[in-house]
Structures are given as structure tokens and as C-alpha cells.
Amino acid sequence: MNSDNADFFQGLDDFIDREKVLADFLEKNGYGQAVRTTLAGDASRRRYERLELDNKRFILMDWQALPNDNDAYKAKVFLSNSVTDFRHICAYLIRCGLSAPEIFAQDDAQGLLVLEDFGTHNFTHSIDAKDPHLPIFYHETIMALAALYHHADTENPEQARQFDAKVSPPVRYDKAVILTEIQQFIDWYMPSQGKSLPDTALTKWEEIWASLVRKLEAMKIHDVMMLRDVHSPNLHWLGNRQSIRRVGFIDIQDGIAGHPAYDVVSLLQDARRDLPEDYEGRFKSLYVAETGLDASDFYTAYNIFGVQRNLRILGIFVRLSKMQGKSSYLQHIPRVNGYIKDGLAHEALADLREWFETYVPEVLEA
């Protein structure tokens, strides 16, 4: 048997073994007769199915803890590899008065959950359909994020990922995480453009980012539960609920204690869709008004995180294309470059803008 056939049959054996685990889990928890439909996946190793049983729908999350070449990076930036994280953060959001999926069945050891199904009405579909209610959806999402900020006054958001006493150091979105994440831009995006940087440029890059992190740390703003991926595919409109509970949050397993500006940037600088031009200014101002934060500090942080997040995204999109053949992500690079250019126009990022003018001027030409 040649190696190709051996790999094929090994993959088939793995599939059969996993199917038995899934069937046993569903049978044990009362879903053995459910009709199973595979759902489109995301950029992760998680698999999802829709279960239909007695005219009700549920979501099966299948998240095996398998080794991956990217595991070292994920550990450094506290990206989750556990359904346990997902459960704890869901519980935290629900305590905060937000909507996260209810958990109906679980097997943490096997990486299996049966979740509440929020349906198909995510914000991406609403944007594409030019839904006239879209301003309401974004208004309520900002109000939900503001509620999350206020709740953090009474419950430390670090606790949602601190369920294991062995976790050390505390799980926070700090300097080490920020600097590790933007290395994706240097390691993946720059080579894709045929660019190499001299040591002097890399040294200056690190100095600039260390200075920007110090600006963030000097702000008198308490941590929130930073969900890290608050954008249109991960938000669902739940019209039968009330107030901020009408926004359903999914893909929240990577939540981490951090700065409140990050999720507002994630929402309003959507990497995969263009939002109406006035949304960014209108809704970040609404967040400031609802939280009572210092506007100058918040807008500085917003632009720092906007540039940092979008530089990371550039690197990730290139990595997904090269390593997993997911070239569809590359179509979004011009939009992401535009966000970076806008953020670099802020006075707090003058040194970083000068760095780009010197070494990567094409980003400023977006």
C-alpha cells in the first residue's frame, strides 16, 4: 500500500472512530434520533452540526483536542483549545445579562457540546441584504458591550478563564500578547509581499510598540471581558428577546480580560464586510457616552488596537491561504489595509506611521 492510500485509510479510520464517539454522546444525552446537518466551518478546527429533534433545533460543537503546528502561538496569546473555556465564558456573559448559547449537554474530555441554536440571522447576512434594521442591530450590540463594561465593576472578568488554579500568569491581554500577535504581520504578511526588514527596522518596530503599550497601560480604564472576535459572522439578532439580550454572541471561547476599546474596534472595523460610512463614528461615540469613559483616551486606544488588530489579521489571512489553502481570505486585504491607514492617521501613532512610510509605504496607499 502506497503512502497516499495509507494516509487515506488512516483518515477514514479516524473519521469512523470519531463518528462512534459522536453517536454515543448524542444517544447518551437524548439526541440519538436527531437529524444531523453539517454546517459551514470557520478558520478553526471546530466542527458544527445542526441537530433537529421534535421540531427543535440545537447545535453540536465538535472540538477535538488535536495537536497543531500553530499550538505554540495559540498558547502564547491565550487562544482557547477547550470547550471548558467556551462554557465558562458563556456563563459569564449570561450573568452579565447578555445572550450567549445555553449549554444542554457536555463532554469536556471529548470536546463535545450541544448548544442553543441562535439560527441563521447573523449580522453578515443582514449587511449583505441591506437590512433596514441594521442600525438597530449595531446600536444594541454597542449597548451590550457597554453593559459588559459596567458589569466588570462588580465581577472580575479574569475569573471567567481562571477556573483552573494552575493558570499562571493571569490570563490578560497584555504587552506580551499584543507583541506576539502583531508578529504575524512580520512573519507572514511581509514575506508575502517580497519584503524583508533590516535589523534596525525590527528594533524600531519593537520600540514603537512598547511605547504604544505604555500609553494603553497609563489609561485609567478597568478591564472588561474582551471577546476578541465581535464582528458580523459572530453576532445574531434574536428578535424574540428584550433589550441587549436580542444580540446573540457566539465564537467567544477566546475571551480574555483586557481593554474595552478592542471589541468596539472589532465590531466597527469588520474585516470581511463594509459597514455604512457613518457607523464607525456614530457607534464608538455611543460607547463612550454609555460608559462615561474619557473620550480622548478611548479614541487613542481605539486607534492603537485598530492598527494592531488589523496588522495581525493581515498576517493571519496570508497564513490561512498558504497553510490551509483558504485563499478566499485574501480578498479582504484591501479593506484591512484601509483600516490600518485610517488608524495610523491618529496623532498617537505618528512614530508608527513614520515607520510605515519608511519601510512599507504601500500600506499607506490603500
C-alpha positions in Angstrom: 0.0 0.0 0.0 1.5 3.3 -1.0 1.7 6.3 1.4 -1.2 8.1 -0.2 -3.5 5.2 0.4 -2.2 4.7 3.9 -3.0 8.3 4.7 -6.4 8.0 3.2 -7.4 4.9 5.2 -5.9 6.3 8.4 -8.1 9.4 7.8 -11.1 7.1 7.2 -10.4 5.1 10.4 -10.1 8.4 12.4 -13.5 9.5 10.9 -15.2 6.2 11.8 -13.8 6.3 15.4 -14.9 9.9 15.8 -18.4 9.2 14.5 -18.8 6.5 17.1 -17.8 8.9 19.8 -20.4 11.5 18.5 -23.2 8.9 18.2 -22.6 7.6 21.7 -22.5 11.2 23.1 -25.8 12.1 21.3 -27.5 8.9 22.3 -26.5 9.2 26.0 -27.8 12.8 26.1 -31.2 12.2 24.4 -30.2 13.4 20.9 -29.7 10.0 19.3 -32.7 10.4 17.0 -31.8 13.9 15.9 -31.4 14.7 12.2 -27.8 15.9 11.8 -26.8 18.6 9.2 -23.2 19.7 8.7 -22.7 23.5 9.0 -20.1 25.6 7.3 -17.0 25.8 9.4 -14.8 28.8 10.3 -11.0 29.3 10.4 -10.6 27.0 13.4 -10.5 23.2 14.0 -14.1 23.2 15.4 -16.8 21.4 13.5 -20.5 22.2 13.8 -23.7 20.4 13.0 -27.3 21.4 13.4 -29.5 18.9 15.2 -33.2 18.7 14.6 -35.3 16.8 17.1 -39.1 17.1 17.9 -39.3 20.4 15.9 -36.5 21.9 17.9 -33.0 22.8 16.7 -29.7 22.6 18.5 -26.0 23.0 17.6 -23.5 20.2 18.1 -19.9 21.6 18.6 -17.2 19.0 17.9 -13.8 20.3 19.1 -11.2 17.6 19.4 -8.0 18.5 21.2 -5.6 17.5 18.4 -2.1 18.8 18.1 -1.5 21.5 15.6 1.5 23.4 14.2 0.1 26.6 15.5 -0.3 25.4 19.1 2.7 27.2 20.4 1.4 30.6 19.1 -2.1 29.9 20.5 -0.7 29.2 23.9 1.3 32.5 23.9 -1.8 34.6 23.1 -4.3 32.6 25.2 -6.4 31.3 22.3 -8.5 28.6 23.7 -8.3 24.9 22.8 -11.1 23.8 25.2 -14.9 23.6 25.3 -14.4 24.3 29.0 -13.3 27.9 28.2 -16.4 28.3 26.0 -18.7 27.1 28.7 -17.3 29.4 31.4 -17.4 32.5 29.1 -20.9 31.7 28.1 -21.9 31.5 31.8 -20.1 34.8 32.4 -21.9 36.7 29.6 -25.3 35.3 30.8 -24.5 36.6 34.3 -23.8 40.0 32.7 -27.3 40.0 31.2 -26.1 39.2 27.6 -27.1 36.4 25.3 -24.7 33.5 24.8 -25.6 30.0 23.9 -27.2 27.9 26.6 -25.4 24.5 27.1 -27.7 21.5 27.1 -25.1 18.7 27.1 -21.4 18.5 27.5 -18.4 16.2 27.5 -15.3 18.3 28.0 -12.9 15.4 27.8 -14.1 14.6 24.3 -14.6 18.2 23.3 -18.3 17.9 22.7 -21.2 20.3 23.4 -24.9 20.6 22.5 -25.7 24.3 22.4 -28.6 26.6 21.9 -29.2 27.3 18.2 -29.3 31.1 17.5 -30.4 30.4 13.9 -29.1 31.8 10.6 -29.8 35.5 11.1 -26.3 36.7 11.7 -25.2 40.3 11.0 -23.2 39.3 7.9 -26.5 38.2 6.2 -28.1 41.5 7.4 -25.3 43.6 5.9 -25.5 41.7 2.6 -29.2 42.0 2.4 -29.1 45.8 3.3 -31.5 45.1 6.1 -33.1 48.5 7.1 -32.9 47.4 10.7 -29.1 47.1 10.7 -28.7 50.4 12.7 -30.8 48.9 15.5 -28.6 45.7 15.5 -25.4 47.7 15.9 -26.9 50.1 18.4 -28.0 47.1 20.6 -24.5 45.5 20.2 -22.8 48.6 21.5 -25.3 48.8 24.4 -24.5 45.1 25.2 -20.7 45.9 25.2 -21.3 48.9 27.4 -23.3 46.6 29.8 -20.3 44.3 29.8 -18.1 47.2 30.7 -20.3 48.2 33.7 -20.6 44.6 34.9 -16.9 44.3 35.1 -17.0 46.8 38.0 -18.6 44.2 40.2 -17.2 40.9 38.8 -13.5 40.5 37.8 -13.6 39.3 34.1 -10.3 37.4 34.6 -12.3 34.9 36.6 -14.1 33.5 33.6 -10.9 32.0 32.4 -9.3 31.4 35.8 -11.3 28.3 36.6 -8.1 26.2 36.8 -5.9 27.2 39.7 -2.9 26.2 37.7 -3.3 29.1 35.2 -0.3 31.4 35.7 0.3 34.1 34.9 -3.2 35.6 34.9 -5.0 35.5 31.6 -4.9 39.1 30.4 -4.5 40.8 27.0 -1.2 42.4 28.0 2.0 43.6 26.4 3.3 40.0 25.7 0.1 39.1 23.9 -0.1 42.3 21.9 3.5 42.0 20.7 3.2 38.3 19.9 0.1 38.9 17.8 1.5 41.6 15.6 4.5 39.4 14.9 2.0 37.6 12.5 2.4 40.7 10.3 6.2 40.5 10.3 6.3 36.7 9.9 3.6 36.1 7.3 2.4 39.3 5.5 5.8 40.9 4.9 7.3 37.8 3.2 4.1 37.5 1.1 4.9 41.0 -0.3 8.5 40.0 -1.0 9.7 42.3 1.8 12.5 41.7 4.2 13.3 44.2 7.0 16.8 45.2 8.3 17.5 44.6 11.9 17.3 48.4 12.6 13.7 48.4 11.3 12.8 45.5 13.6 14.4 47.1 16.6 12.5 50.3 15.9 9.2 48.4 15.4 9.6 46.8 18.9 10.4 50.1 20.5 7.4 51.8 18.9 5.0 49.1 20.0 6.5 49.1 23.5 5.8 52.8 23.7 2.2 52.3 22.5 1.5 49.7 25.1 2.8 52.1 27.8 0.2 54.6 26.5 -2.5 52.0 27.0 -1.3 50.9 30.4 -1.3 54.5 31.6 -5.0 54.9 31.0 -7.3 54.8 34.0 -9.6 52.2 32.4 -10.6 48.9 34.1 -10.5 45.6 32.2 -13.6 44.1 30.6 -14.2 40.6 29.3 -12.7 41.2 25.8 -14.3 38.7 23.5 -11.7 39.3 20.7 -14.0 38.4 17.7 -17.0 40.6 17.9 -17.8 41.0 14.3 -20.7 40.3 11.9 -20.4 36.5 11.5 -20.5 36.0 15.3 -23.5 38.2 16.1 -27.1 37.0 15.8 -30.3 39.0 16.1 -32.7 37.3 18.5 -35.8 39.4 17.9 -38.0 37.5 20.4 -35.9 38.7 23.3 -35.7 42.0 25.1 -33.2 44.9 25.1 -29.5 43.9 24.8 -30.4 40.2 25.0 -31.6 40.5 21.4 -27.9 40.3 20.4 -26.6 36.7 20.5 -22.8 36.3 20.8 -21.0 33.2 19.5 -17.4 32.2 18.9 -16.5 33.6 22.4 -14.1 30.9 23.6 -11.1 33.2 23.3 -12.4 35.8 25.7 -9.8 37.4 27.9 -9.6 40.3 30.3 -8.5 43.4 28.5 -9.1 46.9 27.3 -12.8 47.8 26.4 -11.8 49.5 23.1 -10.7 46.3 21.4 -14.2 44.8 20.9 -15.6 48.1 19.7 -12.9 48.2 17.0 -13.6 44.5 16.2 -17.3 45.4 15.7 -16.9 48.6 13.7 -13.8 47.7 11.6 -15.3 44.4 10.2 -12.5 42.7 8.2 -15.0 40.9 5.9 -17.7 43.4 5.2 -18.0 47.1 4.6 -20.3 48.9 7.0 -22.1 52.2 6.2 -19.7 55.1 6.4 -21.2 56.8 9.4 -21.4 53.7 11.6 -17.8 53.9 13.0 -18.0 57.5 14.2 -21.6 57.2 15.5 -21.3 54.0 17.4 -17.9 54.5 19.0 -19.2 57.8 20.3 -22.3 56.0 21.7 -20.0 53.6 23.5 -18.1 56.5 25.1 -21.3 58.1 26.1 -22.8 54.9 27.7 -19.6 54.0 29.6 -18.6 57.5 30.7 -15.0 56.9 29.5 -12.6 59.7 28.8 -13.2 60.3 25.0 -9.6 61.2 24.3 -8.1 58.2 25.9 -10.7 55.9 24.4 -10.2 57.2 20.8 -6.4 56.8 21.3 -6.8 53.2 22.4 -9.3 52.6 19.7 -6.8 53.6 17.0 -3.9 51.7 18.6 -6.0 48.5 18.8 -7.4 49.1 15.4 -4.0 49.1 13.8 -2.7 46.3 16.0 -5.7 44.0 15.3 -5.7 44.6 11.6 -1.9 44.0 11.2 -2.5 40.7 12.9 -5.4 39.9 10.6 -3.2 40.6 7.5 -0.7 38.0 8.8 -3.4 35.5 9.6 -5.2 35.9 6.3 -1.9 35.1 4.5 -1.1 32.2 6.8 -4.6 30.7 6.2 -4.1 31.0 2.5 -0.6 29.5 2.5 -1.0 26.8 5.1 -4.7 25.7 4.7 -5.4 26.8 1.1 -8.1 29.3 2.3 -7.3 31.9 -0.4 -10.8 33.5 -0.1 -9.5 35.5 2.9 -7.1 37.4 0.6 -9.9 39.3 -1.0 -10.4 41.2 2.3 -6.8 42.5 2.4 -7.6 45.9 0.7 -10.3 46.6 3.3 -8.0 45.7 6.2 -5.2 47.9 4.8 -7.7 50.8 4.7 -8.4 50.4 8.4 -4.7 50.4 9.1 -4.2 53.6 7.1 -7.0 55.3 8.9 -5.7 54.3 12.3 -2.2 55.5 11.5 -3.5 59.0 10.9 -4.1 59.4 14.6 -1.5 61.6 16.4 -0.7 58.9 19.0 0.6 56.7 16.2 2.8 59.2 14.5 6.0 57.2 15.1 4.4 54.1 13.7 3.1 56.0 10.7 6.7 57.2 10.0 7.9 53.6 10.3 5.4 52.5 7.6 6.4 55.5 5.4 10.0 54.3 5.6 9.6 50.5 5.2 6.1 49.6 4.0 4.7 52.7 2.3 2.2 50.7 0.2 0.1 50.1 3.3 -0.5 53.9 3.4 -1.5 53.9 -0.2 -4.6 51.7 0.4 
